[in-house]
Amino acid sequence: MPIIVNLDVMLAKRKMRSRDLAAQIGIAEQNVSLLKSGKVKGVRFDTLEKICEILQCQPGDILEYRPDDKTTP
């Protein structure tokens, strides 16, 4: 998939655990884990907004586009 989730990198930079982020956002820790692993098909903008607010970052710090060999002409 060409969208890479760098949430684990941002959590490490902020020295925050997934459990703490999940509690502050108000979602299950398992959902944060799925998001970190890139196993989700989408993320709600309000969830992304809360993550950025708590981690004091931009959406581009968390999400990255890397084209696959198959997607480039």
Biotite code that builds the C-alpha atoms (Angstrom):
import biotite.structure as struc

atoms = struc.array([
    struc.Atom([0.000, 0.000, 0.000], chain_id="A", res_id=1, res_name="MET", atom_name="CA", element="C"),
    struc.Atom([1.435, 3.371, -0.933], chain_id="A", res_id=2, res_name="PRO", atom_name="CA", element="C"),
    struc.Atom([0.277, 5.111, 2.290], chain_id="A", res_id=3, res_name="ILE", atom_name="CA", element="C"),
    struc.Atom([2.691, 4.556, 5.176], chain_id="A", res_id=4, res_name="ILE", atom_name="CA", element="C"),
    struc.Atom([1.631, 5.271, 8.776], chain_id="A", res_id=5, res_name="VAL", atom_name="CA", element="C"),
    struc.Atom([4.474, 6.685, 10.881], chain_id="A", res_id=6, res_name="ASN", atom_name="CA", element="C"),
    struc.Atom([2.535, 6.911, 14.137], chain_id="A", res_id=7, res_name="LEU", atom_name="CA", element="C"),
    struc.Atom([5.046, 4.711, 15.953], chain_id="A", res_id=8, res_name="ASP", atom_name="CA", element="C"),
    struc.Atom([7.824, 7.139, 14.974], chain_id="A", res_id=9, res_name="VAL", atom_name="CA", element="C"),
    struc.Atom([5.894, 10.129, 16.325], chain_id="A", res_id=10, res_name="MET", atom_name="CA", element="C"),
    struc.Atom([5.063, 8.295, 19.546], chain_id="A", res_id=11, res_name="LEU", atom_name="CA", element="C"),
    struc.Atom([8.757, 7.510, 20.032], chain_id="A", res_id=12, res_name="ALA", atom_name="CA", element="C"),
    struc.Atom([9.751, 11.113, 19.348], chain_id="A", res_id=13, res_name="LYS", atom_name="CA", element="C"),
    struc.Atom([7.238, 12.323, 21.940], chain_id="A", res_id=14, res_name="ARG", atom_name="CA", element="C"),
    struc.Atom([8.177, 9.506, 24.357], chain_id="A", res_id=15, res_name="LYS", atom_name="CA", element="C"),
    struc.Atom([4.543, 8.475, 24.607], chain_id="A", res_id=16, res_name="MET", atom_name="CA", element="C"),
    struc.Atom([3.035, 5.007, 24.811], chain_id="A", res_id=17, res_name="ARG", atom_name="CA", element="C"),
    struc.Atom([0.173, 3.798, 22.640], chain_id="A", res_id=18, res_name="SER", atom_name="CA", element="C"),
    struc.Atom([-1.884, 3.208, 25.771], chain_id="A", res_id=19, res_name="ARG", atom_name="CA", element="C"),
    struc.Atom([-1.539, 6.849, 26.829], chain_id="A", res_id=20, res_name="ASP", atom_name="CA", element="C"),
    struc.Atom([-2.429, 8.136, 23.357], chain_id="A", res_id=21, res_name="LEU", atom_name="CA", element="C"),
    struc.Atom([-5.484, 5.875, 23.180], chain_id="A", res_id=22, res_name="ALA", atom_name="CA", element="C"),
    struc.Atom([-6.697, 7.095, 26.573], chain_id="A", res_id=23, res_name="ALA", atom_name="CA", element="C"),
    struc.Atom([-6.297, 10.755, 25.613], chain_id="A", res_id=24, res_name="GLN", atom_name="CA", element="C"),
    struc.Atom([-8.021, 10.292, 22.249], chain_id="A", res_id=25, res_name="ILE", atom_name="CA", element="C"),
    struc.Atom([-10.793, 8.138, 23.667], chain_id="A", res_id=26, res_name="GLY", atom_name="CA", element="C"),
    struc.Atom([-10.334, 5.089, 21.439], chain_id="A", res_id=27, res_name="ILE", atom_name="CA", element="C"),
    struc.Atom([-9.346, 1.507, 22.191], chain_id="A", res_id=28, res_name="ALA", atom_name="CA", element="C"),
    struc.Atom([-5.647, 0.740, 22.492], chain_id="A", res_id=29, res_name="GLU", atom_name="CA", element="C"),
    struc.Atom([-6.164, -2.032, 19.928], chain_id="A", res_id=30, res_name="GLN", atom_name="CA", element="C"),
    struc.Atom([-7.312, 0.570, 17.378], chain_id="A", res_id=31, res_name="ASN", atom_name="CA", element="C"),
    struc.Atom([-4.140, 2.599, 17.936], chain_id="A", res_id=32, res_name="VAL", atom_name="CA", element="C"),
    struc.Atom([-2.143, -0.593, 17.446], chain_id="A", res_id=33, res_name="SER", atom_name="CA", element="C"),
    struc.Atom([-3.941, -1.335, 14.176], chain_id="A", res_id=34, res_name="LEU", atom_name="CA", element="C"),
    struc.Atom([-3.329, 2.205, 12.996], chain_id="A", res_id=35, res_name="LEU", atom_name="CA", element="C"),
    struc.Atom([0.375, 1.984, 13.893], chain_id="A", res_id=36, res_name="LYS", atom_name="CA", element="C"),
    struc.Atom([0.735, -1.244, 11.939], chain_id="A", res_id=37, res_name="SER", atom_name="CA", element="C"),
    struc.Atom([-1.012, 0.190, 8.876], chain_id="A", res_id=38, res_name="GLY", atom_name="CA", element="C"),
    struc.Atom([-3.711, -2.477, 8.979], chain_id="A", res_id=39, res_name="LYS", atom_name="CA", element="C"),
    struc.Atom([-6.570, 0.012, 8.709], chain_id="A", res_id=40, res_name="VAL", atom_name="CA", element="C"),
    struc.Atom([-8.265, 1.137, 5.509], chain_id="A", res_id=41, res_name="LYS", atom_name="CA", element="C"),
    struc.Atom([-8.986, 4.642, 6.762], chain_id="A", res_id=42, res_name="GLY", atom_name="CA", element="C"),
    struc.Atom([-8.916, 7.044, 9.661], chain_id="A", res_id=43, res_name="VAL", atom_name="CA", element="C"),
    struc.Atom([-11.543, 9.587, 10.641], chain_id="A", res_id=44, res_name="ARG", atom_name="CA", element="C"),
    struc.Atom([-10.465, 13.195, 10.361], chain_id="A", res_id=45, res_name="PHE", atom_name="CA", element="C"),
    struc.Atom([-11.563, 13.925, 13.926], chain_id="A", res_id=46, res_name="ASP", atom_name="CA", element="C"),
    struc.Atom([-9.339, 11.059, 15.165], chain_id="A", res_id=47, res_name="THR", atom_name="CA", element="C"),
    struc.Atom([-6.434, 12.343, 13.071], chain_id="A", res_id=48, res_name="LEU", atom_name="CA", element="C"),
    struc.Atom([-7.046, 15.841, 14.446], chain_id="A", res_id=49, res_name="GLU", atom_name="CA", element="C"),
    struc.Atom([-6.918, 14.569, 18.045], chain_id="A", res_id=50, res_name="LYS", atom_name="CA", element="C"),
    struc.Atom([-3.725, 12.606, 17.358], chain_id="A", res_id=51, res_name="ILE", atom_name="CA", element="C"),
    struc.Atom([-2.071, 15.693, 15.856], chain_id="A", res_id=52, res_name="CYS", atom_name="CA", element="C"),
    struc.Atom([-3.246, 17.850, 18.746], chain_id="A", res_id=53, res_name="GLU", atom_name="CA", element="C"),
    struc.Atom([-1.886, 15.487, 21.383], chain_id="A", res_id=54, res_name="ILE", atom_name="CA", element="C"),
    struc.Atom([1.399, 14.755, 19.587], chain_id="A", res_id=55, res_name="LEU", atom_name="CA", element="C"),
    struc.Atom([1.745, 18.389, 18.464], chain_id="A", res_id=56, res_name="GLN", atom_name="CA", element="C"),
    struc.Atom([2.408, 17.440, 14.861], chain_id="A", res_id=57, res_name="CYS", atom_name="CA", element="C"),
    struc.Atom([0.979, 17.746, 11.374], chain_id="A", res_id=58, res_name="GLN", atom_name="CA", element="C"),
    struc.Atom([-0.919, 14.991, 9.504], chain_id="A", res_id=59, res_name="PRO", atom_name="CA", element="C"),
    struc.Atom([2.059, 14.728, 7.141], chain_id="A", res_id=60, res_name="GLY", atom_name="CA", element="C"),
    struc.Atom([4.229, 13.749, 10.091], chain_id="A", res_id=61, res_name="ASP", atom_name="CA", element="C"),
    struc.Atom([2.037, 10.682, 10.572], chain_id="A", res_id=62, res_name="ILE", atom_name="CA", element="C"),
    struc.Atom([0.997, 9.771, 7.030], chain_id="A", res_id=63, res_name="LEU", atom_name="CA", element="C"),
    struc.Atom([3.405, 9.383, 4.130], chain_id="A", res_id=64, res_name="GLU", atom_name="CA", element="C"),
    struc.Atom([2.832, 8.537, 0.463], chain_id="A", res_id=65, res_name="TYR", atom_name="CA", element="C"),
    struc.Atom([5.286, 6.126, -1.170], chain_id="A", res_id=66, res_name="ARG", atom_name="CA", element="C"),
    struc.Atom([4.231, 4.922, -4.588], chain_id="A", res_id=67, res_name="PRO", atom_name="CA", element="C"),
    struc.Atom([4.430, 1.197, -5.311], chain_id="A", res_id=68, res_name="ASP", atom_name="CA", element="C"),
    struc.Atom([6.267, -0.028, -8.368], chain_id="A", res_id=69, res_name="ASP", atom_name="CA", element="C"),
    struc.Atom([2.853, -1.160, -9.626], chain_id="A", res_id=70, res_name="LYS", atom_name="CA", element="C"),
    struc.Atom([1.261, 2.308, -9.290], chain_id="A", res_id=71, res_name="THR", atom_name="CA", element="C"),
    struc.Atom([3.908, 4.272, -11.174], chain_id="A", res_id=72, res_name="THR", atom_name="CA", element="C"),
    struc.Atom([3.582, 4.313, -14.982], chain_id="A", res_id=73, res_name="PRO", atom_name="CA", element="C"),
])
